[in-house]
């Protein structure tokens, strides 16, 4: 069986020898030699079970990484069941992937190998390395199958364009079930000769993706001497605001802060640079094995998502839709999507290139709305500008059929009382037809728990629209511009 990803990792690890490559910052470490020995023994055991697909219960990132590597060494497909999924979503993922083996973090068998598997859900092909599930922004998550070569291509490209110095001590802030962390964190770092740090995230001030303790996180970044992190816009916002408020210096060793998952206001990136955070926006999709384009230190253009990575091909359709070739999915578990060799994946994202090859995204095809005055707008454009205002925790904009857009703004508890006036001031950078005419302030945050937010920081727009349907449908003249939505 061809295992290009493991072959490349094995070569990189052999060159590291006694150097530490995995560290949970609580006493557990593995050298490169130790990791090779451990994955060898676990891989032999995995092969003896006869399983072709293994599901891992995501509780301990350090052990989850070890088990993923061992499974790839054994030639198995891996599903890391996201801990941030609801029980129903977890059951859906397991039902779709139909793994023969389910393991917890201590190699205890939670489910024994099953000889019978439904052909409709059988993982296609022998080269599948990862089964990852999209965030399910409009329904149940979709299972995407990716091969070892696709993961290797992306990880190598990232190692090449980001460079080796920032890979020395990569701190995993995202859980291993998020493909971006697996490819851009674990695999990039090991291929580049660095060490992956996997502490308990709660001790770092990021217990989940929506609650961040800025001072604790900054202190942890300094203490562990992290050279790189990958995170979401909300976390970057908290870091920037904390540095500005406390007049602190950014962690000295931090050389790369990759940010993705949602649109980022250019002003937030400028503020990050001013306080010393090397924040670089990127763009990727699960169907394309994660990262497609990336800004990097020394080759960055604020407002863009960067240039395409070396392994990929990115072009635009006549309508401006982003089409991607290279390292695309092998299949989806529902059988609805495959990409034949030589063809491009239609992403559903809209964008344009500048003369130097940087890609600028303008929104999603299916998110665009048309106001009552016939203006077609992408909500992400408006949201990115408003999200940069201090005190804004989350913002979602609607406007289909309305006289002007309506903004739903979740307020940070520490926000100053003049937030509404500052929101209106920030909206002045937008043309008049794109400025919200009404501001609603939900009583609680959008979250995974209430079904209104995805794990990777994106709004579930249909669910939010349904939850606030009455408010959104009411004539603007009948509502206060600062109504508190309940």
Protein Blocks (a to p, Z undefined) as FASTA:
>chain_A
ZZfklmmmmmmmmmnmmacfbdehnopacdfklmmmmmmmmmmmmmmnopabdcdddfbl
mlmmmmmmmmmmnopacddddfkbcfklmmmmmmmnopabdcdfkopafbdcdfbdcfkl
gcghjkbfbdcddehlnbccddddddfklmmmmmmmmmmmnopmlmmpccdfbdfklmkl
mmmmmmmmmmnopacddddfklnopabfkbccfklmmmmmmmnopabdcddfklmmmmmm
mmmmnopacdfklmbdcdehiacdfklmmmmmmnopacddddddfklnpaabdcdehiac
ehiabjadfkbccdddfkopacdeejiafbdfklpaccdehiacdehpacdddfkopacd
fbdfklpccdfkopacdfklmmmmmmmpghiabdcddfehpabdcddddddfkbcfklmm
mmmmmmmmpcfklpcfbdcddfbdcdfknopacfkopacfklmmmmmmmmmmpcfklpcf
kbccZZ
